[in-house]
Amino acid sequence: MPAAPPFRTEVTEILDVLGATPEREAVVHRGRPTTAGELRDLTHRLARAMRARGIDRHHTVTLLTGNLPEAIAARYAANLIGCRVNQLYTQLPAETQAVMVRDVETHALIVDPRHADRAAEIIGRAPVGTVLVLGPGTVGTDLLALAAAQPADPFPSRARPQDVRTIRHSGGTTGHSKGICITYGQHRPFGPDLPGDPQNPPRLLVCTTIAHAAGQMSDKALRAGGSVVLLDGFDAGAVLAAIEQERITDVFLMPPLLYQLLDHPQCAHTDTSSLRRLTYGGCQASPARLTDAIRRFGPVLVQLYGQHEAGIISVLDAEDHDPGRPQRLRSVGRIAPGYRVAIRDESGRDLPAGARGEVCVSSDSLMSGYWKQPELTATVLKDGWLHTGDVGYLDDEGYLHIVDRLKDLINTGGGHVYTSEVEDLLNSHPQVRQSAVFGVPDANQVERIHAVVVPVPGARLVPDDLRSLVRTRRGPLHEPAHLTFAPTLPLTDAGKPDKKLLREQAATR
């Protein structure tokens, strides 16, 4: 019987691709290119430097970085060693970050020099044995200097299929954060593969944090022989300029950021003809705004629906983005290969097409569990099925529709209200750019519907007009009890509307 082939991680495969054409441009940051060979060599040097500092397989390495080429290499180096990698969102409060650092039993904290002050706050609350900095800094040891003294010979991967590869925290916008564990042996494709055509390789623009989906998109682009252009953060004008100047083929955005792109005064004057895929996901999207995006950018939109616990569950392909079929734009697409989806009621009974219930998912890509929370894991992973906490239904054509989170479902006392239905109605008003709807208990602990609306500049909206729109189209049960206007919605680090903050603000008022 032939011996099984040696285990190869995704990072090993990416490094092989980088080594095949070492002279080509792989990453660009602030106009500074890093070649494929330089990124590969830096990864191997970093792995050797980290091992020399005592970092080993089964240790947790936490990254606190912005969008840097060195941060990508540091994550790859930790993966080669076989570490658990945890990446922090930089905009979270120091206290929350410290809780996460402590929760995953961080052995080493790797820091962007620009976040050295925040790192000092974190380790003051959650002491860490090893602090390494991607350059000179005011805390820790310069990891790049240590790496420069190491050889660039290939560092053999120490990871094993059953080892935990990543611990991603989830739940920061709705409740207590949970550490989601994914192993090295799991294959979790982040949506459809990017074409690996050497004559026309993908060129990805990263304008959101690499601690979220943009990091996974970067892996896909590099694995396909493409390149990555890193921006330090999202600015609609800078994104439009980069698409034109860098001839970007791929970009990932949360829907609120897509709307900002559409609303920027330079959008109509920017050459975006190089775009092949504008991928979006992470929260509900407005069919009206998607129609605007299709008319502006062409047939390049692709929607991904998934969770950290499950991976990408469904995909709405470019050909499904048809402005003439708005109901299709309200869906999150067809179920992805390797996944099964069932819609179930509270008793666990499968529901027929069109019936609303909890979205349950079965796949080899499901998380192994929540970090050291077996009881919580058992509540969502049952008999090989993940209970997502999302409310949705499957239509007669097999398209999945998400109507709410179970936690966001508003119980008004007179019935249940799905926030997405109210948001879709508000967003359909020609003078509304965006909205967020959520429930807040009143003094009697009865949930009241709150809406925060972002109007089109110069709009002359009054709350009663929008309440009337909802009341007329959906009935008084769905009418917001409180409706306020705001110039923008607060967003999380990942680019989602921060409903947790909005609830806190509304409760204070």
C-alpha positions in Angstrom: 0.0 0.0 0.0 1.6 3.4 -1.0 2.5 5.7 1.8 0.2 8.7 2.3 1.6 12.0 0.9 3.1 14.3 3.5 0.7 16.8 5.0 0.8 20.2 3.3 -0.8 23.3 4.8 -2.2 26.2 2.7 0.7 28.3 3.7 3.2 25.8 2.4 1.4 25.8 -0.9 1.4 29.7 -1.0 5.1 29.7 -0.3 5.7 27.3 -3.1 3.8 29.5 -5.5 5.8 32.5 -4.3 9.0 30.6 -4.9 8.1 29.6 -8.4 8.4 33.3 -9.7 10.4 35.1 -7.1 11.1 38.3 -9.1 7.4 39.2 -9.6 5.6 41.8 -7.5 3.6 40.1 -4.7 2.6 42.9 -2.2 2.5 46.7 -2.5 2.2 48.9 0.5 2.5 52.7 0.4 4.1 52.4 -3.0 6.7 50.0 -1.8 6.7 46.7 -3.6 7.7 43.4 -2.0 8.6 40.6 -4.5 7.3 37.1 -4.2 10.8 35.9 -3.3 11.3 38.6 -0.6 7.9 37.7 1.0 8.8 33.9 0.9 12.3 34.5 2.4 11.0 36.9 5.1 8.5 34.2 6.1 11.2 31.6 6.5 13.5 34.0 8.4 10.7 35.1 10.7 9.8 31.4 11.5 13.4 30.7 12.4 13.6 33.9 14.5 10.4 33.0 16.4 11.6 29.5 17.1 14.8 30.9 18.4 12.7 32.9 20.9 11.0 29.7 22.1 7.8 29.9 20.1 6.7 26.4 19.3 3.9 24.3 18.0 0.7 24.5 20.1 1.6 28.0 21.3 -0.8 30.9 20.6 0.6 33.8 18.7 -1.6 37.0 18.8 -1.1 39.7 16.2 -1.9 43.4 16.7 -1.1 44.9 13.4 -2.3 47.1 10.6 -2.1 46.1 6.9 1.6 45.4 6.5 3.4 42.9 4.2 5.4 42.0 7.3 2.2 41.1 9.2 1.2 38.7 6.4 4.7 37.1 6.6 4.5 36.9 10.4 1.2 35.0 10.2 2.6 32.6 7.7 5.7 32.1 9.8 3.5 31.2 12.9 1.6 28.8 10.7 4.8 27.1 9.6 5.7 26.6 13.2 2.3 25.1 13.9 1.0 27.8 16.2 -2.5 28.9 16.9 -2.9 32.4 15.4 -5.2 35.0 16.8 -5.5 38.4 15.1 -6.9 41.4 17.0 -9.1 44.1 15.4 -7.1 47.3 16.1 -10.1 49.5 16.8 -11.4 47.5 19.7 -11.0 49.0 23.2 -7.8 48.0 25.0 -9.8 46.2 27.7 -11.6 44.0 25.2 -8.3 43.2 23.4 -6.7 42.3 26.7 -9.6 39.9 27.5 -9.0 38.2 24.1 -5.2 38.0 24.6 -5.8 36.4 28.0 -8.6 34.1 26.8 -6.6 32.3 24.1 -3.5 32.0 26.4 -1.3 34.1 24.3 2.4 33.0 24.4 3.7 35.7 22.1 2.3 39.1 21.0 3.5 40.4 17.6 3.0 44.1 17.3 3.0 46.7 14.5 5.2 49.6 15.7 2.3 52.0 15.0 0.3 50.2 17.7 3.1 50.0 20.3 1.2 52.3 22.8 -1.9 50.1 22.6 0.3 47.0 23.0 1.6 48.5 26.2 -1.9 49.0 27.5 -2.8 45.4 26.6 0.1 43.8 28.3 -0.5 46.0 31.3 -3.9 44.2 31.7 -2.9 40.8 30.3 0.9 40.1 30.7 2.5 38.2 27.8 5.8 36.4 28.1 7.1 37.4 24.6 6.4 40.7 22.8 7.9 41.0 19.4 7.7 44.1 17.2 7.7 44.3 13.4 10.5 47.0 13.5 11.9 49.3 16.1 9.4 50.1 18.8 8.9 51.2 22.4 7.8 47.8 23.6 9.3 44.3 23.1 12.0 43.1 20.8 12.5 44.0 17.1 11.5 40.8 15.3 12.6 42.0 11.9 16.1 42.6 13.2 16.1 39.1 14.7 14.9 37.7 11.4 17.6 39.5 9.4 20.2 37.4 11.2 18.5 34.1 10.2 19.0 32.2 6.9 16.2 32.1 4.4 16.4 28.4 3.9 12.9 26.8 3.8 11.6 26.2 7.3 9.8 22.8 7.3 6.2 23.0 8.5 5.6 21.6 11.9 1.8 21.8 11.7 -0.3 18.7 11.9 -3.9 18.3 10.6 -5.5 18.2 14.0 -3.7 21.3 15.4 -5.7 24.5 15.8 -4.6 26.9 13.1 -6.6 30.0 13.9 -8.7 31.3 16.8 -11.0 34.0 15.5 -13.1 36.0 17.9 -16.7 36.5 17.0 -19.7 38.2 18.6 -18.2 41.6 19.3 -21.2 43.4 17.8 -23.9 41.4 19.5 -22.5 40.0 22.7 -19.6 38.3 24.5 -16.8 37.3 22.1 -16.1 33.6 21.4 -12.9 32.1 20.2 -13.7 30.0 17.1 -11.2 27.3 16.4 -10.2 26.1 12.9 -7.6 23.3 12.4 -4.8 23.0 9.8 -6.5 20.0 8.3 -9.7 21.8 7.3 -10.0 23.1 3.8 -12.1 26.3 4.0 -12.2 28.1 0.6 -13.1 31.7 1.0 -15.6 31.7 -1.8 -14.9 30.8 -5.4 -11.3 30.3 -6.4 -9.6 33.2 -8.1 -8.4 32.3 -11.6 -4.7 31.4 -11.6 -4.1 32.6 -15.2 -0.4 33.6 -15.4 -1.2 35.9 -18.3 -3.8 37.8 -16.2 -3.3 37.0 -12.5 -5.6 38.5 -9.9 -4.6 41.9 -8.4 -6.4 42.3 -5.1 -7.0 45.6 -3.3 -7.1 45.2 0.5 -8.8 48.3 2.1 -10.2 46.6 5.2 -8.3 44.9 8.1 -6.3 41.8 7.2 -7.6 40.4 10.6 -10.9 39.8 8.9 -12.0 38.6 5.4 -9.4 40.6 3.6 -6.7 38.4 5.1 -8.3 35.3 3.6 -8.8 37.1 0.3 -5.0 37.9 0.3 -4.2 34.2 0.8 -6.4 33.4 -2.2 -4.8 36.0 -4.4 -1.2 34.9 -3.5 -2.0 31.3 -3.9 -3.4 32.0 -7.4 -0.1 33.6 -8.4 -1.5 37.1 -8.0 -0.6 40.2 -6.1 -2.0 42.3 -3.2 -2.1 46.0 -2.9 -2.5 47.0 0.8 -4.1 50.3 2.0 -3.9 51.2 5.6 -7.7 51.5 5.9 -10.8 52.4 4.0 -11.2 55.7 2.4 -13.6 55.8 -0.6 -11.5 58.3 -2.6 -8.3 56.4 -2.0 -9.9 53.1 -2.9 -11.3 54.5 -6.2 -7.9 56.0 -7.0 -6.1 52.7 -6.3 -8.5 50.7 -8.5 -7.7 53.0 -11.4 -4.0 53.4 -10.8 -3.1 49.9 -9.8 -5.5 48.2 -12.3 -7.2 46.2 -9.5 -9.1 43.1 -10.5 -10.5 42.1 -7.1 -11.7 43.9 -4.0 -13.7 42.8 -1.0 -16.0 45.2 0.8 -18.7 45.1 3.5 -22.0 46.6 2.1 -21.8 49.9 4.0 -18.3 50.5 2.5 -19.7 49.7 -1.0 -22.3 52.4 -0.5 -19.6 54.9 0.5 -17.8 54.0 -2.7 -20.9 54.6 -4.8 -21.7 57.9 -3.0 -18.2 59.4 -3.5 -18.1 62.3 -5.9 -15.2 60.7 -7.9 -17.0 57.4 -8.4 -18.6 58.4 -11.7 -15.3 59.7 -13.0 -13.0 56.8 -12.1 -11.9 54.1 -14.5 -12.9 50.8 -12.8 -12.8 48.7 -16.0 -10.1 46.5 -14.6 -12.5 45.1 -12.0 -13.4 41.4 -12.5 -14.9 40.8 -9.1 -16.3 43.1 -6.5 -17.0 40.7 -3.6 -19.1 41.8 -0.7 -20.7 40.2 2.3 -20.7 40.1 6.1 -24.0 41.8 6.7 -27.4 42.5 5.0 -27.2 44.4 1.7 -29.8 46.7 0.3 -31.2 45.5 -3.1 -31.7 49.2 -4.1 -28.0 50.0 -3.5 -26.9 46.7 -5.2 -28.8 47.8 -8.3 -26.9 51.1 -8.1 -23.6 49.2 -7.9 -24.4 46.9 -10.8 -25.2 49.9 -13.0 -22.0 51.6 -12.0 -19.5 48.8 -12.0 -21.1 46.3 -14.3 -21.6 42.5 -13.9 -18.8 42.0 -11.4 -20.6 41.8 -8.0 -20.3 38.5 -6.1 -22.0 38.1 -2.7 -20.6 35.7 0.0 -22.6 34.5 3.0 -20.9 32.7 5.8 -19.7 32.7 9.4 -16.4 32.2 11.1 -17.9 29.0 12.5 -18.8 27.6 9.1 -16.8 29.2 6.3 -18.6 30.4 3.1 -22.1 28.8 3.1 -23.5 30.3 -0.1 -22.6 32.4 -3.1 -24.6 34.8 -5.2 -22.7 34.8 -8.5 -22.3 37.8 -10.9 -24.9 36.4 -13.3 -27.4 36.3 -10.4 -27.1 40.1 -9.9 -30.0 41.0 -12.1 -31.6 44.4 -11.4 -34.7 43.1 -13.1 -35.0 40.4 -10.4 -34.9 42.3 -7.1 -36.1 39.3 -5.2 -32.9 37.5 -6.3 -30.8 40.4 -5.0 -32.5 39.8 -1.6 -31.0 36.3 -1.4 -27.5 35.3 -0.5 -27.2 32.9 -3.4 -27.0 29.1 -3.9 -25.4 26.7 -1.4 -21.7 26.4 -1.9 -20.1 23.0 -2.8 -19.4 20.8 0.2 -22.3 22.3 2.3 -25.7 21.1 3.2 -28.3 23.6 4.5 -31.5 22.8 6.4 -34.1 25.3 7.7 -35.4 24.1 11.1 -38.0 25.2 13.6 -37.4 25.5 17.4 -38.0 21.7 17.8 -35.4 20.8 15.2 -37.9 19.8 12.5 -36.9 20.5 8.9 -39.1 23.1 7.2 -40.3 23.2 3.6 -39.2 25.7 1.0 -40.4 29.2 1.8 -40.8 28.6 5.5 -38.7 30.6 7.9 -36.6 29.1 10.6 -33.0 28.8 11.8 -30.3 28.2 9.2 -28.5 25.0 10.1 -25.3 23.9 8.2 -23.4 20.6 7.8 -19.9 20.5 6.2 -16.4 19.3 6.8 -15.4 23.0 7.1 -17.3 23.6 10.3 -15.2 24.8 13.3 -13.8 22.3 15.7 -15.4 24.3 18.5 -15.2 27.4 20.7 -11.9 27.7 22.5 -12.2 26.0 25.9 -16.0 26.4 25.9 -17.4 22.9 25.5 -20.8 23.7 26.8 -21.2 26.6 24.4 -19.9 24.5 21.6 -22.5 21.8 22.4 -25.3 24.4 22.0 -24.4 25.2 18.4 -22.8 22.0 17.1 -25.3 19.1 17.3 -25.0 15.8 15.4 -22.7 17.3 12.8 -24.9 20.4 12.2 -24.1 24.0 13.1 -26.9 26.1 14.3 -26.0 29.5 12.9 -28.4 31.7 14.8 -29.5 33.2 11.5 -33.2 33.2 10.5 -33.8 32.4 6.8 -35.5 30.3 4.2 -34.8 28.5 1.0 -36.9 29.4 -2.1 -38.2 27.1 -4.7 -35.1 27.6 -6.8 -32.7 26.7 -4.0 -31.6 30.3 -3.2 -31.0 31.0 0.4 -32.5 34.1 2.0 -31.4 35.5 5.3 -34.0 37.7 7.1 -32.3 38.2 10.5 -30.2 37.1 13.3 -32.1 35.3 16.1 -30.6 37.9 18.5 -31.7 40.8 16.3 -35.2 39.5 15.9 -37.4 42.0 17.7 -40.2 40.8 19.9 -42.5 43.7 20.2 -45.0 42.0 22.4 -47.5 42.0 19.5 -45.3 39.8 17.3 -41.9 39.3 15.8 -40.2 41.8 13.5 -37.3 41.0 11.2 -35.0 44.0 11.1 -33.9 43.4 7.5 -37.5 43.8 6.3 -37.8 47.3 7.9 -34.3 48.2 6.7 -35.2 47.2 3.1 -38.3 49.4 3.2 -36.4 52.4 4.6 -33.6 52.0 2.1 -36.1 51.9 -0.8 -37.0 55.6 -0.1 -35.1 57.7 -2.7 -33.8 60.1 -0.1 -32.4 57.4 2.2 -28.8 56.1 1.8 -28.7 53.6 4.5 -30.4 52.5 7.7 -30.0 50.3 10.8 -32.9 48.8 12.7 -32.7 47.2 16.1 -34.7 46.6 19.3 -34.3 48.3 22.7 -36.3 47.3 25.8 -38.3 50.1 27.3 -39.0 50.7 31.0 -41.4 47.8 31.0 -38.9 45.5 29.2 -41.0 45.5 26.1 -38.8 45.7 22.9 -39.3 48.8 20.9 -38.2 49.2 17.3 -35.5 51.8 16.8 -34.2 53.0 13.4 -31.2 55.2 12.6 -31.4 56.5 9.1 -28.6 58.1 6.9 -30.3 60.5 4.5 -29.1 61.6 1.1 -27.3 65.0 1.5 -29.8 67.8 1.1 -32.8 65.5 1.7 -35.8 67.0 3.5 -36.9 64.0 5.4 -39.1 63.9 8.5 -39.5 60.9 10.8 -43.2 60.7 10.3 -42.8 60.3 6.5 -40.6 57.2 7.0 -42.8 55.8 9.7 -45.8 56.2 7.4 -43.9 54.3 4.6 -43.3 51.4 6.9 -46.8 51.4 8.4 -48.4 51.5 5.0 -46.3 48.8 3.4 -45.8 46.4 6.4 -48.4 47.4 9.0 -48.2 49.1 12.4 -46.3 46.2 14.0 -43.2 47.1 12.0 -43.4 50.9 12.5 -40.3 52.3 14.3 -41.2 53.7 17.7 -38.0 55.8 17.6 -36.4 57.1 14.3 -33.4 59.4 14.2 -31.1 60.7 11.5 -27.4 60.5 11.4 -24.7 61.5 8.8 -23.2 58.0 9.0 -23.6 54.7 10.8 -20.9 53.6 13.2 -19.0 50.6 11.8 -17.0 47.9 13.4 -13.4 47.2 12.4 -14.7 44.7 9.9 -17.0 47.3 8.3 -20.4 46.1 9.7 -22.9 48.5 11.2 -22.2 48.5 14.9 -25.7 47.7 16.3 -24.3 46.9 19.7 -23.1 50.5 20.0 -26.3 51.9 18.5 -28.3 49.9 21.1 -26.2 51.3 23.9 -26.6 54.9 22.6 -30.4 54.5 22.2 -30.7 53.0 25.7 -28.7 55.9 27.1 -31.0 58.4 25.4 
